[in-house]
């Protein structure tokens, strides 16, 4: 039920992602305004995740997931209102509400997957949850583009409301069944937030930062390179689809293997695959050979992510797990933000193609950091 809620929540977000910029342009937004409107969601999500973590750790994890979906539906209604009235300020407000919904929903969704996982199968459970996240982000953009072509912007935005309401409904029966159990575990636990300084949590968070730092170079500057050399944007769309499908397939494999072998060996293999993908991209930036890099990056991503989540959250006490989830995922957001800014500076000096030789080095920093607990007393953890 919670996996389906996760799927519909992210489907409601991803269905609008490819049409926000074109819609903003129809409202006569300047290029700078288009960028600001697109980025509002990420900034608000980043700032509101500690609030989502605090709600979950006070025993309101299921309520937070329902609230996140309700806020997503409110954002959908505001999108529709902006399309009807032609108001760019209503659109900006809708993006902010959608960011708040992500900040509230995401930490409790991640921590509850750990709470309810069968004993010894936390990584596998995180892998299944990750598959729902990936599936939503594979289907959503294509569906959003199709709906906007057939039904217009109002029709496409309306589906955000529908998907978010469905996501909330899937949480309700789980809340009735398991809510008291999870809340009792939280009340009985006496852990403090100082335990977030555990070696495994710190290392996994920092590794995730550099992991997303490098990934920002792909999703931001490869389409820019294709644009300036005249390659259709649909080529990059297919490139991202290959990454998404490869990641989708490897999520449960990565989680199950991490349960059996421990997270570090799986993360090691995953990051090495990502680095190999970056090297292939340096050598072959254009299709069809570039799709080999997408396959490697997606497979590495699918292996690494559930294993990193297990390393960060698997040993956290229930009382602080949701805040741990919020802080951990904030490192992904920070890595994306820093990567886009820093690599943008590099692109200004060396051109878009000059960004890609740095990506294996940045990912290698993630690989080194994830092994730090083995050197500094975190092996048992």
C-alpha positions, 0 to 999 in steps of 0.5 A, a space after each residue: 500500500 505504501 509503495 503504491 502511495 509513493 508511486 502515485 505521489 511521485 507520478 503526480 509530481 513528475 507528470 507536471 515536470 516536463 510542462 512547467 517550463 513551456 507553460 511558464 513561457 506561455 505566460 510570458 515568463 523571461 528565461 530567468 523567471 522560467 528558471 526560478 519557477 522551475 527551481 522553487 519546488 526544489 528549494 522549498 523541499 530542501 528547506 521543509 524536510 527538517 519539518 517533515 522529519 520532526 513531524 515523523 519523529 513525533 509519531 505522525 509519520 502516516 499523517 505526514 504522508 497523507 498531508 504530503 499528498 493533500 498538499 500535492 492535490 492543492 498544488 494541482 488545483 493551483 496549477 489549474 487555477 494559474 492556467 485558467 487565469 493566466 497568472 504566473 504568480 499563482 504558478 509560482 505559489 503552486 510550485 512552492 506548495 508542491 515543494 512543501 508537499 515533497 518536504 513533508 512526504 519524503 522523510 516519513 515515506 523513507 523511514 516508514 519503509 525501514 519501520 515496516 520492513 521484515 527482519 533482515 530485509 530492510 535493503 530489499 524493502 528500500 529497493 521495492 520503494 525505490 522501484 516505485 519512485 523510479 517507475 513514477 519518474 519514468 511514466 510521469 514525464 511521458 504521460 505529462 507531455 502526452 496529456 498536455 498535447 491532447 488535453 491542454 495544460 488544464 487537463 494535464 494539471 488536473 491529473 496531479 490532483 487525481 494522482 495525489 488523492 489516490 496516493 493519500 487513499 493508499 496510506 489510510 488503511 496502513 495507518 489503521 493497521 500499523 499506526 499504533 505499532 509504529 507510534 508505540 516504538 517511537 514512544 518507547 525509544 529514548 534515542 537522541 539526535 546526537 546518534 545521527 553522528 554515527 559513522 555510517 550515517 555521516 559517511 552515507 550522507 556525504 557520499 550521497 552529496 558527491 554522488 548527486 554532485 556528479 549526477 547533476 552534470 549529466 541531467 543539466 549539461 548533457 541536454 545543453 550540449 545537445 541543444 547547442 550542437 543541434 541534436 533534438 531534445 528527444 534524444 536526451 529524453 531517450 537517454 534519461 529513459 535508459 537510465 531510468 529503466 536500468 535503475 528500475 531493474 537494479 533497485 531490488 537487486 541492490 537492496 537484496 544484495 546489501 541485506 546479504 553482503 552489507 551495503 558497502 560492497 554493493 555501493 562500491 560496485 554501483 559507484 564503479 559502474 557509474 564512474 565507468 559510465 562517465 568515462 564512456 560518456 567522455 569518449 562517446 558523447 553522441 548517440 547511439 554509443 552514448 546510450 552505453 553510458 546511460 545503461 552503466 549509470 542507471 545500473 550503478 544508480 539502481 545498485 547504490 541508492 538502496 544500499 546507501 539508504 540502508 547504510 544511512 538509516 538501517 541502524 538508526 533508532 525509530 525515534 530519530 529515523 524520520 529526521 535522519 531520512 530528511 537530513 540524508 535526502 537533503 544531502 542529495 538536494 544539496 549535491 544537485 544544487 552545488 553541482 549545477 552551480 559549480 559545474 555551470 561555472 566550469 561550463 562557462 570556462 571550458 564549454 559544456 563538453 568540459 564538464 564531463 571529465 570532472 564527473 569520474 573524479 567527483 564520483 570517486 570522492 563518493 567511493 572513498 568516503 563510503 569506505 571511511 567507517 571501515 577505517 574509523 571504527 564503524 565496521 561493526 555498525 
